[in-house]
Amino acid sequence: MQTQMLVDEAIEALQSQIDDTAIIACSGGIDSTVAAVLAHRAVGSLLHCVYVDTGLMRKNESEEVTQMFSDLGIELKVVDASERFLNHLSGVTDPEEKRKVIGEQFIRVFEGEQGGCGAKFLVQGTIAPDWIESGGGNRDVIKSHHNVGGLPEDVDLVIVEPLREFYKDEIRAIARDLGIPSSERQPFPGPGLAVRVLGDITPDRVAACREACHIVETRLQAAAAEGRCELPWQYFAALLPVRSVGVHGDARVHGETVVVRAVTSLDGMSAKYSEIPHDVLAEISTEITNSLKGDVNRVVYDITHKPPGTIEWE
């Protein structure tokens, strides 16, 4: 794959599309980061990079994203919109509705930021699987993506999608070519933990999911570094709205369930579950139930391929 050619073509396309101030949402995930670096190289100071803290981010996400963009030489504005997002998601349990609420709130936040910089363009890190899964032409909607099917119709910005025709393997190759740190290249959904907290979204449930995801990430990274297993392509935890009886000490508890998901894939269009050693899974389970004592008392491992299951649960 000639990644330099892909980079050059993407930069040229951005230069031809953007002739005024542009704004981009940077989540810290690989897609938005690659889009931001390409757009910055294409139009320089015309691009305003904004990181929106939705309250649905991974542990230490804000600090790590800010540091990464500083290392890349790109100025980043941080907007704390966590209260706004959590309020609008309160009581929303349907996964499609969650994505659409998040899509609309993202646009409303960015319309507010638009007033400060006079942006006419909104750059997004949409990639091929996003619009394929969101439906198009004769395709059925598998799931709306907040930056595709979840956008409201009255968007007062011109949408620019430099990665729209690329797949995940191409994005990863471009990221390496652009010098984006490898630690930032694990996929992370645009809606954040909202699609990993199944059922009602509350601050406590989001916090539990965030901690469980952090445990899965750190344990698997450590196990891979020790040669105990291969590092999966994507790995995380989801919090299920399923309660079961358990015991902590001498007390009976009625806690929720965490599912661990780890897959191998090339481009995200299909995936196989990772065969994680049982001792590593046992360590993950023990740390999650000890750390989230009272909230979570059961951990299960998802052994479903894609298809039939998508990588994320929602």
C-alpha positions as CSV (number, residue, x, y, z in Angstrom):
1,M,0.0,0.0,0.0
2,Q,1.5,3.3,-1.1
3,T,0.5,5.4,1.9
4,Q,2.4,8.5,0.9
5,M,0.3,8.7,-2.3
6,L,-2.9,8.3,-0.2
7,V,-1.7,11.1,2.1
8,D,-0.8,13.4,-0.8
9,E,-4.1,12.8,-2.5
10,A,-6.1,13.5,0.7
11,I,-4.2,16.7,1.3
12,E,-4.8,17.9,-2.3
13,A,-8.5,17.1,-2.0
14,L,-8.8,19.0,1.3
15,Q,-7.1,22.0,-0.2
16,S,-9.5,22.0,-3.1
17,Q,-12.6,21.7,-0.8
18,I,-11.7,24.1,2.0
19,D,-11.3,27.8,1.1
20,D,-12.4,29.3,4.5
21,T,-12.2,28.6,8.2
22,A,-12.9,24.9,9.2
23,I,-13.5,23.2,12.4
24,I,-13.0,19.5,13.4
25,A,-14.0,17.4,16.3
26,C,-11.0,15.5,17.7
27,S,-11.9,12.5,19.9
28,G,-8.4,11.0,20.3
29,G,-9.5,8.0,18.2
30,I,-7.5,7.1,15.1
31,D,-10.1,8.3,12.6
32,S,-10.6,11.9,13.8
33,T,-6.8,12.2,14.6
34,V,-5.8,11.2,11.1
35,A,-8.4,13.6,9.7
36,A,-7.1,16.4,11.9
37,V,-3.5,15.9,10.9
38,L,-4.3,15.7,7.2
39,A,-6.5,18.8,7.4
40,H,-3.9,20.7,9.4
41,R,-1.3,19.9,6.8
42,A,-3.7,21.0,4.0
43,V,-5.0,24.3,5.3
44,G,-2.9,25.1,8.4
45,S,-4.3,27.9,10.5
46,L,-7.7,27.8,8.7
47,L,-8.3,24.7,10.8
48,H,-9.6,24.9,14.3
49,C,-9.4,21.6,16.3
50,V,-11.8,21.1,19.1
51,Y,-12.0,18.3,21.6
52,V,-15.4,17.9,23.1
53,D,-15.5,16.2,26.5
54,T,-18.9,14.6,26.4
55,G,-18.5,12.9,29.8
56,L,-18.5,9.6,27.8
57,M,-14.7,9.4,27.2
58,R,-12.2,6.8,28.3
59,K,-10.2,7.2,31.5
60,N,-7.6,10.1,31.3
61,E,-8.8,10.7,27.7
62,S,-8.8,14.5,27.9
63,E,-5.3,14.8,29.3
64,E,-3.9,12.2,26.8
65,V,-5.6,13.8,23.8
66,T,-4.4,17.2,24.7
67,Q,-0.8,16.0,25.1
68,M,-0.9,14.0,21.9
69,F,-2.0,17.1,19.8
70,S,0.6,19.2,21.6
71,D,3.2,16.6,20.5
72,L,1.9,16.7,16.9
73,G,2.2,20.5,16.9
74,I,-1.5,21.2,16.6
75,E,-3.4,23.6,18.8
76,L,-6.4,22.0,20.4
77,K,-9.4,23.7,22.2
78,V,-11.1,21.6,24.9
79,V,-14.8,22.1,25.5
80,D,-16.4,20.5,28.6
81,A,-19.9,19.6,27.4
82,S,-20.3,16.6,29.7
83,E,-23.4,17.9,31.6
84,R,-25.1,18.8,28.3
85,F,-24.6,15.3,26.8
86,L,-25.5,13.4,29.9
87,N,-28.7,15.4,30.4
88,H,-29.9,14.9,26.9
89,L,-29.1,11.1,27.1
90,S,-30.9,10.7,30.4
91,G,-33.7,8.1,29.9
92,V,-32.6,7.2,26.4
93,T,-32.1,3.5,26.1
94,D,-32.5,2.7,22.4
95,P,-29.1,2.5,20.7
96,E,-30.3,4.3,17.5
97,E,-31.8,7.1,19.6
98,K,-28.5,7.4,21.6
99,R,-26.5,7.9,18.4
100,K,-28.9,10.4,17.0
101,V,-29.0,12.4,20.3
102,I,-25.2,12.5,20.3
103,G,-25.0,13.5,16.7
104,E,-27.4,16.4,17.2
105,Q,-25.6,17.6,20.4
106,F,-22.2,17.4,18.7
107,I,-23.6,19.7,15.9
108,R,-25.1,22.1,18.4
109,V,-21.9,22.3,20.3
110,F,-20.0,23.0,17.1
111,E,-22.4,25.6,15.9
112,G,-21.7,27.3,19.2
113,E,-18.0,27.1,18.6
114,Q,-18.5,28.2,15.0
115,G,-19.5,31.6,16.3
116,G,-16.1,32.1,17.9
117,C,-14.0,31.3,14.8
118,G,-16.5,31.9,12.0
119,A,-16.1,28.3,10.6
120,K,-17.8,27.5,7.4
121,F,-16.7,23.9,7.1
122,L,-16.9,20.9,9.5
123,V,-14.2,18.2,8.9
124,Q,-15.2,14.7,10.1
125,G,-13.3,11.5,10.4
126,T,-16.0,9.4,8.7
127,I,-14.6,6.2,7.2
128,A,-16.1,3.7,4.8
129,P,-17.5,1.3,7.4
130,D,-19.3,4.2,9.1
131,W,-21.5,5.1,6.1
132,I,-21.9,1.5,5.0
133,E,-23.3,0.6,8.4
134,S,-25.4,3.8,8.5
135,G,-27.1,2.8,5.3
136,G,-26.9,4.3,1.8
137,G,-28.4,3.5,-1.5
138,N,-30.1,0.1,-1.1
139,R,-28.2,-0.8,2.1
140,D,-30.0,-1.5,5.3
141,V,-29.0,0.5,8.4
142,I,-26.9,-1.7,10.7
143,K,-26.3,1.2,13.1
144,S,-26.3,4.9,12.7
145,H,-23.0,6.6,13.3
146,H,-23.2,10.0,15.0
147,N,-21.1,11.6,12.2
148,V,-23.2,10.0,9.4
149,G,-26.7,8.7,10.1
150,G,-26.9,10.5,13.4
151,L,-26.6,14.1,12.0
152,P,-29.6,16.4,12.1
153,E,-30.8,17.7,8.8
154,D,-30.4,21.4,9.6
155,V,-26.6,21.4,9.8
156,D,-25.3,25.0,9.3
157,L,-21.8,23.8,8.2
158,V,-20.4,22.3,5.0
159,I,-19.4,18.7,5.9
160,V,-16.0,17.6,4.6
161,E,-15.0,13.9,5.0
162,P,-11.4,13.3,3.8
163,L,-11.4,9.6,4.9
164,R,-14.8,8.6,3.6
165,E,-13.5,6.0,1.1
166,F,-10.8,4.5,3.4
167,Y,-11.0,1.3,5.5
168,K,-9.4,0.8,8.9
169,D,-6.3,-0.9,7.6
170,E,-5.6,2.0,5.3
171,I,-6.3,4.5,8.2
172,R,-3.8,2.7,10.4
173,A,-1.1,2.7,7.6
174,I,-1.7,6.5,7.1
175,A,-1.5,7.0,10.9
176,R,1.9,5.4,11.0
177,D,3.0,7.5,8.0
178,L,1.9,10.6,9.8
179,G,3.7,9.8,13.0
180,I,0.6,9.4,15.2
181,P,1.5,7.6,18.4
182,S,0.6,3.9,18.3
183,S,-1.1,4.1,21.7
184,E,-3.8,6.2,20.1
185,R,-4.6,3.8,17.2
186,Q,-7.1,1.5,18.9
187,P,-10.5,2.3,17.5
188,F,-12.9,4.1,19.8
189,P,-16.5,4.8,18.8
190,G,-17.5,8.4,18.1
191,P,-20.4,8.2,20.6
192,G,-17.9,7.1,23.2
193,L,-19.0,5.1,26.2
194,A,-22.7,5.8,25.4
195,V,-22.6,2.7,23.1
196,R,-20.8,0.6,25.8
197,V,-23.3,1.4,28.5
198,L,-26.3,-0.6,27.4
199,G,-29.6,0.6,28.7
200,D,-30.0,3.8,30.7
201,I,-27.0,6.2,30.8
202,T,-26.3,7.6,34.3
203,P,-23.0,9.1,35.6
204,D,-22.5,6.1,37.9
205,R,-23.0,3.6,35.1
206,V,-20.7,5.5,32.8
207,A,-18.0,5.7,35.5
208,A,-18.3,1.9,36.1
209,C,-17.9,1.2,32.3
210,R,-15.0,3.6,32.1
211,E,-13.1,1.8,34.9
212,A,-13.9,-1.6,33.4
213,C,-12.6,-0.5,30.0
214,H,-9.5,0.8,31.6
215,I,-8.8,-2.5,33.3
216,V,-9.3,-4.4,30.1
217,E,-7.0,-2.1,28.2
218,T,-4.2,-2.1,30.8
219,R,-4.4,-5.8,31.5
220,L,-4.3,-6.9,27.9
221,Q,-1.5,-4.4,27.1
222,A,0.5,-5.8,30.0
223,A,-0.1,-9.4,29.0
224,A,0.9,-8.7,25.4
225,A,4.1,-6.9,26.6
226,E,4.9,-10.0,28.7
227,G,4.4,-12.3,25.7
228,R,1.4,-14.0,27.2
229,C,-0.9,-13.2,24.3
230,E,-1.2,-11.2,21.1
231,L,-2.6,-7.7,21.5
232,P,-6.1,-7.7,19.9
233,W,-7.1,-5.3,17.2
234,Q,-9.7,-3.8,19.5
235,Y,-10.5,-4.6,23.2
236,F,-12.8,-3.0,25.7
237,A,-15.6,-3.7,28.2
238,A,-19.3,-3.0,28.0
239,L,-21.8,-2.7,30.9
240,L,-24.9,-4.7,30.5
241,P,-28.3,-3.9,32.1
242,V,-28.4,-7.4,33.5
243,R,-28.3,-7.9,37.2
244,S,-27.5,-11.2,39.0
245,V,-27.1,-12.3,42.6
246,G,-23.6,-12.4,44.0
247,V,-21.6,-12.3,47.2
248,H,-19.1,-9.8,48.5
249,G,-17.7,-11.0,51.8
250,D,-20.7,-12.1,53.8
251,A,-23.1,-9.8,52.0
252,R,-25.5,-10.6,49.2
253,V,-25.3,-8.2,46.3
254,H,-27.4,-7.7,43.2
255,G,-24.8,-6.3,40.7
256,E,-24.6,-5.6,37.0
257,T,-22.7,-7.6,34.4
258,V,-19.6,-6.5,32.4
259,V,-18.8,-8.2,29.1
260,V,-15.3,-8.2,27.8
261,R,-14.9,-7.9,24.1
262,A,-11.6,-8.4,22.2
263,V,-11.4,-9.0,18.4
264,T,-8.9,-9.4,15.6
265,S,-9.6,-7.7,12.3
266,L,-8.1,-6.1,9.3
267,D,-10.5,-3.3,8.4
268,G,-13.4,-3.5,10.9
269,M,-15.8,-4.8,8.3
270,S,-15.4,-8.4,9.7
271,A,-13.8,-9.6,12.8
272,K,-13.0,-12.7,14.9
273,Y,-13.1,-12.9,18.6
274,S,-9.6,-13.0,20.1
275,E,-8.6,-16.2,21.9
276,I,-7.4,-14.6,25.2
277,P,-5.7,-17.1,27.6
278,H,-8.0,-18.0,30.5
279,D,-5.6,-16.9,33.1
280,V,-5.5,-13.4,31.6
281,L,-9.3,-13.3,31.5
282,A,-9.4,-14.5,35.1
283,E,-7.1,-11.6,36.1
284,I,-9.4,-9.1,34.3
285,S,-12.5,-10.5,35.9
286,T,-11.0,-10.4,39.4
287,E,-9.8,-6.8,39.0
288,I,-13.1,-5.6,37.6
289,T,-15.2,-7.2,40.4
290,N,-12.8,-6.0,43.1
291,S,-12.6,-2.5,41.7
292,L,-16.3,-2.2,41.1
293,K,-17.4,-4.0,44.2
294,G,-21.1,-3.5,44.8
295,D,-21.7,-2.3,41.2
296,V,-20.5,-5.3,39.2
297,N,-20.4,-8.9,40.4
298,R,-20.2,-10.8,37.1
299,V,-17.8,-10.7,34.1
300,V,-18.4,-12.6,30.9
301,Y,-16.3,-12.9,27.7
302,D,-17.9,-12.4,24.2
303,I,-16.9,-15.1,21.7
304,T,-19.0,-13.8,18.8
305,H,-17.5,-13.1,15.4
306,K,-18.5,-10.2,13.1
307,P,-20.8,-11.2,11.5
308,P,-23.2,-12.1,13.0
309,G,-22.4,-9.6,15.9
310,T,-21.0,-6.1,15.4
311,I,-17.8,-5.3,17.2
312,E,-19.5,-2.8,19.5
313,W,-22.6,-4.0,21.3
314,E,-24.6,-1.0,20.2
